[in-house]
Every structure is written in structure tokens, then in C-alpha cells.
Amino acid sequence: MAIFIASTKSISRGKGQSAVASASYRAGVALEDTRYGKTHDYSKRHGVMSADIILPSALTAANAAIDRSELWNKAESAEKRKDARVAREWLVNLPYELSAEDRKELAHSFAQTLADRYGTIADCAIHEPTQKEIDRGADPRNYHAHIMFTTRTAELDENNEITLTDKATIELSDKKRRSLSMERVSHEIKDVRQLWEQIANEKLAEHDHKLIDSRSYAAQGIDIEPQLKMGSVATKLERDKYERELRKAEQAKAEGKHYEIDKTPATQLGTINEIINERNELVWGTELAKNQLINDTADHIISKGHDIEHITPPQMVSDYVPKPSMNTAAVAEPITAPTPDAPKRNTHSPADIAAAMAMAHSVRAKRAEEQKQKNLALAQQRQRTLAEQNQREKAIRERIEQQRADRLKQQQREQHAQAEQLALENKQFVKDKKQMYGSVFAQVAEQDIEGIDKDKPAGIPILAISAANEVMHKLNNYIDEPSTPQTQRELAQVERSTLTDFVSDKSKVALSEIKRLHYTGDRKTHTAALNTVLNEFIGNHSQTADKTQQQALQSAQREVANYSNEINRSRGFEMGM
């Protein structure tokens, strides 16, 4: 009869796994992994019966399509975390009683149902046991499907191309699911297992095969003892011994001899599991006999037409209601009554079974206790590590805050010192400027320009331009002096620019006042004096002026020269008259 296997696991970068590599292995093809820059090639892999991409029905209806390489590279690129889950796999056992076509239809039906349920894309690969695996002890009826699903829902973008968006609900944490009024992930997985039971049983019922049951043995009331987990080391030892025995048998056959293969386990775990399996077969055999007795009685009642309500039930053979163990990777064989010609297998005595069962329970209890202590030690270590990390982070934060506060204080001190220094330099420049202007004004007060009245509106701006010329000399010397601080040098340059503008303005004022003089002789005298001091200023200081200031000075110079020429022409005309 068919057995129930429907298990799930995540494919995660945290475990060193890749969605592209996993899909390549399960489909038996070569795929280019763009994230890691390598090619995974399992095209020589045997046992892959089919591998198909299954889209949600909505995308299929929209005529969307995507190949395997593009799909799983998109799944990888959609995740940014270094420990992200990049795919989810469901492993289901396909009933060997069904045909290859029915098994494929069953697997695809299950994959399509989940794809529609979560909006994800499935990659369904159906495997069969290879001859090499069978030679090494694998069950030849072990047909199964590896169905990989994207962890994110699939949608169409504006270009009608498939894109992976939000995480599917089955991938959400229990905390997130609670916030969405959803049950825990464990309940979701249980629902999916029951869904597989329903879909598989519908197909089995079509062909009148016995149905499967997703419930645990405890829930079914079955007294089946689970075998011990072998582990990779013990499994390798068992396989190595079996392969050595096969080679011996092949060598003996080549020599025309017969060699009886030693099928006894190579490890203590293998021996215990063999005894546990024999015990389970005995229990199951008893249950089969009980069921057969019940069926025979029912057939007899039906065939004789008896009143079923008044028939006394027959005596039960046993109180067990067991079923073959499902904890092994291989598909368990159904238990049938031995034929008379069948060779008797080596059976263990009740004492052996009891000792093996006691040892199995002892090993499991010891392992459970060791795991408990390990988990406790890991939890304590995590707490210590977390506390140390929090302490380090706190110290780092405090150090950063202290450094930030120190930098702020230093900046404030520097700004305050700079402000004080600037104030001192400004004060010193004002003092130096007063001294320069004072000395120049004293010289101008003693200076006499022939024909110029210092107290008249036309004479005052001419003397001011002459004084500005002298102040400019002092400012140039002040700027060029190496001992002059940079701030005071910049203030002196600003003052020099201001004086240049001052000269341009005063030239216009002086010319305007000259034009108001009554006598032509006074106008000519003052114009000549203005022309002299202005030309002297321009000749000495135009190189320190900017382009705009130079143009203003040259414009004033032209106006003065033009007016001088105009006075001379008018004077000549008067003398001719």
C-alpha cells in the first residue's frame, strides 16, 4: 500500500544553499548562477523522470512564461539578506501503485494547488530510484517529487514580465502572521499535509487503491516504534559494507562460484533498527491477521444475509493497531503472509528484541538529554554573547557621544577664539586706519593748490581726491607689510576698493561744482587741478581696481578732459571776438 510522506524545508543562504543550484540538481540540468558567477551542471544526473515549471493559474491565463534559469536567478536577486530563504521545497512520496502518468498528474495537481494558494511559482521534479540506488539497498518503489516554490508571490509588471514581489504568507514569521489574524506556520504546514492527503487519496480512490493517512502514529493509535536516526557516518558505513559484499559476489560469479551476501548490519545502530523493524513487522502482521478475521466475518455475514445488528463480534487476535514505520527514507514494503516456499528470515528472540528496545530508548533518552544540555548551553552562550555585544555597543555609543561632545566644545572654543581674534583685528585696523587718515589730513591741511579754494564746493572734492591718493599709498604699504595679519590685510583691501569708488564719485561731484563757477578762469583753473589729481590717482592705483572700477575712473577722466577742451575752445572764441 502507498505510504504518506509530505515534508517541507526551506532553502536558505544561511545554510550555504542556492536556489539555482538546488533547482539544477533536482531537475538534472545545467543552470547559470548569476549571483555567484558559476554554472551548476547536473545534466548527467539519472532518475529524473520529468521537471516542469508551474505558474499560478492567473499568470497562465495571461499567457505568461518563464524558464527555470530566469526564475531562480530572479528568486536569488529578489533577496538582499545574507541569510535569506530563497526557496521552499515540498517532498512528497508518489504511490508506486499508480502509473507514471498518474503520478505526474498527481504531483502537478498538488503543485498547482499550492501555487494558486500562495501566488508563488512551482518547479516540480519527479524522481525514480536508479538501478545503482536499488543495488545499494534503496526501495525500487521509491517514486517521489521534489517541488520547489518561490518564497515571494509572482506578478506581472507593466511590461507583462513576471516579477517577484512580497513574501508569501507561508514565509511570514509567526509574529507577523498573528498581526494579520493568521494561525502559526506549523498549522499552515499541517493544513498543506492534509491537502496532500486529500489530493493523493482522490487519485488512489479512482483506481481502488488503499488510502494514505496524514495523521501521526500517535494520533492514529498505532503502536509503532520509530527507528533511531542513523546519521551520515553510520549510513556510509552500512553502504560501504553492502558495496563490498556486492563486489565479492560479482567476483565470485566471475569465477563460477557462489557467494552469499552478508546482509547483517555493520553498525550497532543498524542492528538496533533492524530489530525495531522486525518488532514492528510482528505487530503489523498481528494487525493484518486481526483485520483479515474481521473481513472474513463480515463477508460471511453479508453472504448469508444475517442480521448485522445481532451478530456478536469475533474475538480479537491482538490489541495493537499498528502500521509500518514511516521514519525511514526508503518506502516500507507492505507486510504479506509468507508463502510456503519463501525462505525464513533470521528472527531475533524476545530477549533480543527487549534488549534492543531498551537500548533504543536509552540512546534516545541520552541523546535527548544531551540535546537539552546543548540547547541550554547555546542559550546561555547566546545570552552572554548578546550581553557582551550590548555592552560593547553601549561603550561604543558612549565613546562616540563623548567624541561628538568634545568636537562640539572644541569647535565652540575655536569659533569663540576666532571671533575674539577677529574683533581684535578689526579694532586694530580701525585704529591703524584712523592713524593713516589723520596723517594724510594733516598734510592736506597744510597743502596749497594754486587757484583752489579749500573751503569752496569746487575745491573740497579736488582736495579729497588728492588725500585719497595719499591714503591709497599707505594702504598699499600696509597690505604689503609681512607682519600685517590676514584679516587686517583683507580689511585694508576692502577700504582700498571703497576709496577707488569714492574717487570716481568725487570726480563727478567736483566737475559738477566746477561747471557752476561764474568765471571762466576759475572753471579752467579748477578743471586743470581736477585733471591733475585724477590722472595721478589713476596712474598710481588703477591696477588695484577691478574692471568695473577701472571703467568708472576712465569715464570720469574722459568727462574732465572733454570739459577742459570745451573751456579752452570757448575762451579762444571770446579772445577772437
Legacy VTK file of the C-alpha trace (Angstrom):
# vtk DataFile Version 3.0
C-alpha trace
ASCII
DATASET POLYDATA
POINTS 577 float
0.000 0.000 0.000
1.055 3.642 -0.510
2.680 5.476 2.354
2.338 9.095 3.451
5.337 11.386 3.057
4.805 15.167 2.741
7.585 17.181 4.313
8.830 20.712 3.727
12.068 22.588 4.246
13.436 25.977 3.295
16.415 26.537 1.023
18.449 29.239 2.720
21.658 31.158 2.138
22.274 30.834 5.865
22.806 27.097 5.248
25.106 27.786 2.296
22.379 26.862 -0.203
21.453 28.407 -3.544
18.072 28.286 -5.264
19.757 27.966 -8.660
21.979 25.067 -7.514
19.029 23.295 -5.856
16.867 23.616 -8.963
19.721 22.401 -11.152
20.212 19.271 -9.022
16.519 18.398 -8.775
15.772 18.974 -12.466
19.012 17.349 -13.656
20.004 20.280 -15.885
22.777 22.880 -16.193
21.918 26.367 -14.887
23.959 29.572 -14.839
24.070 31.191 -11.390
24.498 34.943 -11.975
24.748 35.812 -8.271
27.751 33.582 -7.647
29.135 33.682 -11.188
29.215 29.915 -11.726
27.429 27.152 -13.617
25.722 24.254 -11.804
25.680 21.272 -14.149
23.718 18.149 -13.126
22.731 17.207 -16.673
24.283 13.742 -16.209
22.107 13.002 -13.197
19.943 9.880 -13.502
16.497 9.211 -12.079
14.773 12.454 -13.161
11.545 11.434 -14.907
10.285 14.995 -15.559
10.794 18.599 -14.442
8.238 21.318 -15.154
7.603 24.960 -14.195
4.057 25.503 -12.897
2.684 29.051 -12.738
-0.303 30.305 -10.725
-3.479 29.989 -12.794
-3.801 33.786 -13.090
-0.400 34.047 -14.784
-1.116 31.065 -17.015
-4.361 32.712 -18.127
-2.350 35.856 -19.001
-0.060 33.728 -21.246
2.930 34.473 -19.003
6.023 32.279 -19.228
9.428 31.979 -17.591
12.241 29.446 -17.878
13.968 27.725 -14.979
17.202 29.709 -15.137
15.446 33.094 -15.195
13.054 32.063 -12.428
15.601 31.025 -9.821
18.056 33.803 -10.662
15.173 36.234 -10.061
14.446 34.467 -6.775
18.069 34.982 -5.741
18.235 38.631 -6.812
14.955 39.435 -5.004
16.601 38.653 -1.651
19.150 41.014 -0.083
19.862 39.380 3.285
22.871 37.102 3.513
20.758 34.508 5.411
17.592 34.876 3.316
15.272 31.997 2.446
15.402 31.804 -1.342
13.039 28.871 -1.944
10.754 26.379 -0.204
10.646 22.678 -1.092
7.895 20.147 -0.552
8.905 16.485 -0.809
6.011 14.078 -1.448
6.011 10.325 -1.936
4.210 9.265 -5.112
2.247 5.979 -4.815
4.056 3.242 -6.702
0.693 1.596 -7.411
-0.128 4.393 -9.870
1.155 4.656 -13.411
3.879 7.150 -14.329
1.259 9.364 -15.988
-0.990 9.303 -12.916
1.949 10.051 -10.592
2.885 13.075 -12.713
-0.713 14.285 -12.802
-0.925 13.891 -9.011
2.304 15.824 -8.368
1.312 18.607 -10.761
-2.147 18.872 -9.212
-0.597 19.347 -5.761
1.936 21.888 -7.098
-0.790 23.833 -8.940
-2.971 23.941 -5.827
-0.156 25.414 -3.712
0.882 27.810 -6.486
-2.677 29.189 -6.604
-2.989 29.195 -2.824
0.124 31.325 -2.211
0.584 33.029 -5.596
4.045 31.502 -5.980
5.736 29.632 -8.847
6.489 25.903 -8.576
9.275 23.823 -10.116
8.145 20.188 -9.951
10.779 17.443 -10.492
9.676 13.792 -10.339
12.341 11.209 -9.423
12.510 7.447 -9.573
15.086 5.209 -7.884
18.011 4.409 -10.174
19.411 0.921 -10.608
22.562 1.980 -8.773
20.480 3.128 -5.793
18.485 -0.103 -5.864
21.704 -2.125 -5.913
22.799 -0.247 -2.793
19.594 -1.177 -0.965
17.096 1.515 -1.997
13.450 0.552 -2.397
12.562 0.228 -6.124
9.121 1.706 -5.372
10.513 4.967 -4.023
8.912 7.345 -6.541
8.771 10.893 -5.206
8.531 14.542 -6.264
10.683 17.492 -5.237
8.536 20.630 -5.652
10.411 23.898 -5.204
8.383 27.093 -4.680
9.457 30.723 -4.763
9.193 32.410 -1.369
7.740 35.538 -2.975
4.491 35.957 -4.874
4.661 36.305 -8.647
3.016 39.154 -10.546
3.161 40.780 -13.988
4.805 44.205 -14.319
3.929 46.961 -16.803
5.964 45.138 -19.477
3.931 41.938 -18.932
7.002 40.243 -17.462
6.975 38.084 -14.343
8.364 39.761 -11.234
8.648 38.501 -7.641
7.156 40.886 -5.089
6.093 40.329 -1.454
6.813 37.286 0.706
4.185 34.551 0.516
2.067 34.136 3.648
3.641 30.760 4.460
7.028 32.505 4.677
5.896 35.128 7.208
7.018 34.884 10.817
4.534 33.792 13.472
4.609 37.335 14.901
3.680 38.825 11.544
1.006 36.175 10.974
-0.555 36.975 14.378
-0.758 40.646 13.402
-2.683 39.524 10.293
-5.006 37.282 12.362
-3.443 34.148 10.886
-2.505 30.902 12.631
1.069 29.800 13.234
3.182 28.433 10.375
3.028 24.967 11.952
-0.756 24.980 11.455
-0.243 26.085 7.856
2.134 23.185 7.211
-0.302 20.756 8.814
-3.046 22.046 6.502
-0.817 21.503 3.468
-0.039 17.927 4.592
-3.764 17.264 4.882
-4.229 18.834 1.458
-1.718 16.350 0.004
-3.583 13.509 1.741
-6.844 14.663 0.159
-5.435 15.073 -3.355
-3.491 11.786 -3.223
-6.453 9.824 -1.835
-8.712 11.116 -4.600
-6.306 9.716 -7.168
-5.847 6.440 -5.230
-9.617 6.036 -4.892
-10.019 6.349 -8.663
-8.016 3.134 -9.015
-9.391 1.374 -5.891
-6.087 1.523 -4.029
-5.749 1.807 -0.270
-5.693 5.370 1.024
-2.983 7.225 2.949
-3.281 8.996 6.309
-1.532 12.267 7.201
-2.002 11.830 10.943
0.883 10.827 13.189
1.071 7.277 14.557
0.095 8.561 17.994
-2.992 10.302 16.548
-3.921 7.058 14.750
-3.434 4.994 17.923
-0.688 2.930 16.288
1.988 1.307 18.458
4.894 1.587 16.021
8.353 2.141 17.437
10.349 4.761 15.458
13.812 3.746 14.402
16.932 5.593 15.523
18.378 8.217 13.221
21.434 6.688 11.579
23.374 9.817 10.721
25.800 10.303 7.843
28.689 8.298 9.355
26.680 5.177 10.198
24.831 5.365 6.867
28.144 5.485 4.986
29.473 2.503 6.934
26.355 0.494 6.064
26.582 1.419 2.373
30.317 0.725 2.215
29.816 -2.765 3.669
26.982 -3.537 1.252
29.070 -2.401 -1.728
31.978 -4.584 -0.566
29.649 -7.531 -0.334
28.330 -6.835 -3.849
31.869 -6.742 -5.230
32.654 -10.045 -3.536
29.515 -11.612 -5.042
30.378 -10.281 -8.524
33.954 -11.576 -8.237
32.724 -14.999 -7.130
30.238 -15.071 -10.004
33.012 -14.263 -12.472
34.988 -17.195 -11.064
31.976 -19.520 -11.408
31.392 -19.631 -7.665
28.515 -18.636 -5.427
28.899 -16.073 -2.646
26.157 -15.471 -0.092
25.953 -11.736 0.596
26.207 -10.879 4.301
23.235 -8.594 4.964
23.815 -8.170 8.685
24.188 -4.511 9.727
27.681 -3.066 10.002
26.880 -0.782 12.942
25.178 -1.047 16.315
22.571 1.488 15.212
21.844 -0.625 12.151
21.392 -3.718 14.341
19.014 -1.891 16.687
16.964 -0.524 13.798
16.772 -3.994 12.236
15.386 -5.403 15.496
12.941 -2.468 15.850
11.787 -3.099 12.279
11.253 -6.796 12.987
9.233 -5.890 16.072
7.111 -3.507 14.017
6.569 -6.159 11.337
5.388 -8.617 14.008
2.958 -6.020 15.344
1.772 -5.206 11.841
1.426 -8.900 10.993
-0.790 -9.337 14.031
-2.915 -6.381 12.927
-3.230 -7.831 9.410
-4.417 -11.114 10.852
-6.960 -9.281 13.027
-8.197 -7.242 10.073
-8.447 -10.363 7.931
-10.529 -12.094 10.610
-12.876 -9.105 10.760
-13.153 -9.026 6.957
-13.829 -12.772 6.744
-16.593 -12.482 9.349
-18.113 -9.513 7.532
-18.021 -11.397 4.232
-19.691 -14.372 5.886
-22.432 -12.190 7.363
-23.048 -10.455 4.059
-23.087 -13.690 2.063
-25.529 -15.396 4.496
-27.775 -12.337 4.867
-27.594 -12.356 8.712
-28.859 -9.519 10.865
-25.696 -7.494 11.414
-27.032 -5.690 14.494
-27.336 -9.005 16.420
-24.042 -10.585 15.430
-21.507 -10.949 18.251
-18.110 -9.541 17.218
-15.365 -12.146 16.889
-12.540 -12.423 19.406
-9.687 -10.052 18.504
-6.272 -11.509 17.961
-4.406 -8.562 19.405
-4.957 -5.151 20.938
-2.384 -3.497 18.600
-3.455 -1.191 15.769
-0.018 -0.630 14.231
1.256 0.415 10.834
4.682 0.172 9.178
7.244 2.740 10.298
7.352 5.940 8.234
10.544 7.376 9.720
12.907 5.777 7.233
13.831 7.439 3.951
13.019 4.346 1.897
9.439 3.275 1.193
8.451 0.457 3.513
7.278 -2.787 1.927
3.710 -3.937 2.704
3.522 -6.896 5.049
2.075 -10.021 3.470
1.731 -13.517 4.707
4.808 -15.591 3.833
4.439 -18.196 1.147
5.332 -21.807 1.947
8.351 -21.693 -0.372
9.659 -18.375 0.908
12.936 -18.669 2.822
12.663 -17.978 6.543
14.423 -14.773 7.600
16.610 -14.633 10.653
14.383 -13.663 13.574
15.524 -12.372 16.920
14.412 -13.790 20.207
12.060 -11.848 22.507
15.023 -11.231 24.783
16.977 -9.718 21.864
14.022 -7.522 20.953
13.561 -6.399 24.549
17.279 -5.622 24.888
17.317 -3.722 21.593
14.211 -1.767 22.555
15.724 -0.892 25.928
18.933 0.190 24.249
16.989 2.240 21.692
15.060 4.000 24.449
18.273 4.560 26.375
20.028 6.002 23.330
17.108 8.280 22.573
16.880 9.428 26.186
20.619 10.084 26.297
20.524 11.982 23.022
17.517 13.987 24.167
19.306 14.914 27.392
22.496 15.796 25.505
20.484 17.925 23.083
18.716 19.571 26.006
22.026 20.410 27.679
23.441 21.572 24.366
20.445 23.816 23.769
20.735 25.181 27.304
24.460 25.852 26.840
23.780 27.505 23.479
21.044 29.652 25.009
23.353 30.699 27.834
26.138 31.393 25.359
23.768 33.455 23.223
22.715 35.424 26.294
26.346 36.052 27.261
27.233 36.984 23.696
24.228 39.289 23.467
25.087 40.907 26.802
28.706 41.382 25.749
27.611 42.762 22.394
25.168 45.151 24.085
27.940 46.250 26.468
30.337 46.822 23.575
27.704 48.708 21.618
26.904 50.820 24.693
30.589 51.619 25.192
30.941 52.486 21.514
27.859 54.728 21.652
29.152 56.464 24.781
32.570 56.945 23.219
31.029 58.328 20.026
28.793 60.690 22.023
31.765 61.838 24.098
33.837 62.408 20.983
30.958 64.323 19.411
30.595 66.471 22.559
34.367 67.074 22.659
34.373 68.077 18.991
31.448 70.442 19.578
33.184 72.052 22.537
36.402 72.360 20.534
34.508 73.928 17.635
32.831 76.353 20.014
36.179 77.265 21.588
37.727 77.733 18.158
34.787 79.820 16.958
34.951 81.932 20.124
38.694 82.376 19.741
38.259 83.255 16.075
35.535 85.767 16.968
37.748 87.328 19.619
40.704 87.415 17.247
38.558 88.931 14.504
37.240 91.570 16.893
40.796 92.417 17.972
41.999 92.630 14.392
39.004 94.761 13.389
39.694 97.058 16.312
43.378 97.243 15.416
42.584 98.050 11.754
40.185 100.827 12.749
42.973 102.255 14.880
45.534 101.921 12.068
43.076 103.436 9.544
42.451 106.447 11.757
46.175 106.947 12.021
46.626 106.769 8.229
43.772 109.163 7.532
44.868 111.502 10.332
48.387 111.861 8.975
47.115 112.425 5.425
44.531 115.005 6.517
47.260 116.866 8.369
49.323 117.018 5.183
46.342 118.126 3.094
45.542 120.883 5.588
49.000 122.332 5.014
48.886 121.758 1.235
48.026 124.651 -1.077
46.954 124.266 -4.688
47.260 127.452 -6.674
43.902 128.949 -7.524
41.950 126.389 -5.445
39.862 127.488 -2.501
39.793 124.699 0.096
36.537 125.967 1.525
34.577 126.220 -1.737
32.316 123.397 -3.054
34.512 123.019 -6.141
37.759 122.822 -4.193
36.769 120.396 -1.437
36.329 117.275 -3.695
39.586 118.045 -5.538
41.495 118.067 -2.237
39.628 114.879 -1.169
40.862 113.074 -4.324
44.384 114.249 -3.576
44.056 112.949 0.004
42.656 109.616 -1.251
45.736 109.222 -3.432
47.967 109.503 -0.360
45.798 107.180 1.740
45.941 104.598 -1.068
49.763 104.667 -0.883
49.602 103.991 2.838
47.044 101.199 2.383
49.244 99.528 -0.249
52.212 99.646 2.105
50.016 98.335 4.916
48.839 95.393 2.778
52.335 94.544 1.566
53.779 94.610 5.098
54.564 90.900 6.042
53.644 91.476 9.678
50.106 92.569 8.799
47.611 89.812 9.840
45.492 88.307 7.095
42.213 89.698 8.460
43.601 93.229 8.629
45.059 92.831 5.148
41.602 91.843 3.826
40.015 94.836 5.620
42.604 97.129 4.048
41.799 95.724 0.597
38.115 96.456 1.195
38.995 100.001 2.272
41.123 100.441 -0.838
38.222 99.362 -3.065
35.933 101.788 -1.212
38.388 104.642 -1.791
38.508 103.861 -5.507
34.722 104.173 -5.726
34.998 107.321 -3.623
37.398 108.939 -6.152
35.062 108.148 -9.064
32.136 109.734 -7.258
34.097 112.800 -6.106
35.372 113.399 -9.644
31.803 113.752 -10.858
30.883 115.954 -7.887
33.920 118.191 -8.486
33.153 118.540 -12.214
29.548 119.401 -11.457
30.625 122.104 -8.991
33.225 123.465 -11.435
30.530 123.944 -14.043
28.623 126.152 -11.565
31.575 128.620 -11.194
30.809 132.095 -12.627
34.161 132.982 -14.114
35.698 131.079 -16.960
39.144 131.486 -15.487
38.055 129.804 -12.232
36.480 126.953 -14.158
39.701 126.450 -16.152
41.898 126.534 -13.035
39.781 124.074 -11.098
39.361 121.761 -14.129
43.139 121.630 -14.586
43.631 120.844 -10.884
40.940 118.133 -11.025
42.503 116.642 -14.142
45.911 116.563 -12.437
44.851 114.819 -9.198
42.580 112.396 -11.069
45.276 111.398 -13.568
47.726 110.958 -10.717
45.302 108.682 -8.837
44.562 106.597 -11.932
48.235 106.288 -12.799
49.118 105.110 -9.292
46.193 102.887 -8.322
44.116 101.736 -11.309
45.956 98.367 -11.310
44.450 97.516 -7.905
40.919 98.330 -9.061
38.572 95.792 -10.604
37.320 96.075 -14.164
34.137 97.973 -13.263
36.054 100.466 -11.153
38.609 100.976 -13.936
35.827 101.754 -16.394
34.283 104.272 -13.943
37.638 106.038 -13.454
38.281 106.171 -17.190
34.772 107.575 -17.792
35.373 110.349 -15.201
38.766 111.040 -16.747
37.181 111.476 -20.233
34.469 113.791 -18.917
37.040 116.037 -17.221
39.245 116.106 -20.355
36.265 116.894 -22.603
35.167 119.756 -20.379
38.716 121.110 -20.295
38.781 121.136 -24.098
35.386 122.802 -24.185
36.599 125.617 -21.871
39.684 126.174 -23.968
37.637 126.444 -27.171
35.168 128.851 -25.655
37.993 131.002 -24.243
39.700 131.176 -27.635
36.462 132.209 -29.253
35.969 135.027 -26.706
39.545 136.327 -27.294
38.938 136.366 -31.072
35.874 138.457 -30.640
LINES 1 578
577 0 1 2 3 4 5 6 7 8 9 10 11 12 13 14 15 16 17 18 19 20 21 22 23 24 25 26 27 28 29 30 31 32 33 34 35 36 37 38 39 40 41 42 43 44 45 46 47 48 49 50 51 52 53 54 55 56 57 58 59 60 61 62 63 64 65 66 67 68 69 70 71 72 73 74 75 76 77 78 79 80 81 82 83 84 85 86 87 88 89 90 91 92 93 94 95 96 97 98 99 100 101 102 103 104 105 106 107 108 109 110 111 112 113 114 115 116 117 118 119 120 121 122 123 124 125 126 127 128 129 130 131 132 133 134 135 136 137 138 139 140 141 142 143 144 145 146 147 148 149 150 151 152 153 154 155 156 157 158 159 160 161 162 163 164 165 166 167 168 169 170 171 172 173 174 175 176 177 178 179 180 181 182 183 184 185 186 187 188 189 190 191 192 193 194 195 196 197 198 199 200 201 202 203 204 205 206 207 208 209 210 211 212 213 214 215 216 217 218 219 220 221 222 223 224 225 226 227 228 229 230 231 232 233 234 235 236 237 238 239 240 241 242 243 244 245 246 247 248 249 250 251 252 253 254 255 256 257 258 259 260 261 262 263 264 265 266 267 268 269 270 271 272 273 274 275 276 277 278 279 280 281 282 283 284 285 286 287 288 289 290 291 292 293 294 295 296 297 298 299 300 301 302 303 304 305 306 307 308 309 310 311 312 313 314 315 316 317 318 319 320 321 322 323 324 325 326 327 328 329 330 331 332 333 334 335 336 337 338 339 340 341 342 343 344 345 346 347 348 349 350 351 352 353 354 355 356 357 358 359 360 361 362 363 364 365 366 367 368 369 370 371 372 373 374 375 376 377 378 379 380 381 382 383 384 385 386 387 388 389 390 391 392 393 394 395 396 397 398 399 400 401 402 403 404 405 406 407 408 409 410 411 412 413 414 415 416 417 418 419 420 421 422 423 424 425 426 427 428 429 430 431 432 433 434 435 436 437 438 439 440 441 442 443 444 445 446 447 448 449 450 451 452 453 454 455 456 457 458 459 460 461 462 463 464 465 466 467 468 469 470 471 472 473 474 475 476 477 478 479 480 481 482 483 484 485 486 487 488 489 490 491 492 493 494 495 496 497 498 499 500 501 502 503 504 505 506 507 508 509 510 511 512 513 514 515 516 517 518 519 520 521 522 523 524 525 526 527 528 529 530 531 532 533 534 535 536 537 538 539 540 541 542 543 544 545 546 547 548 549 550 551 552 553 554 555 556 557 558 559 560 561 562 563 564 565 566 567 568 569 570 571 572 573 574 575 576
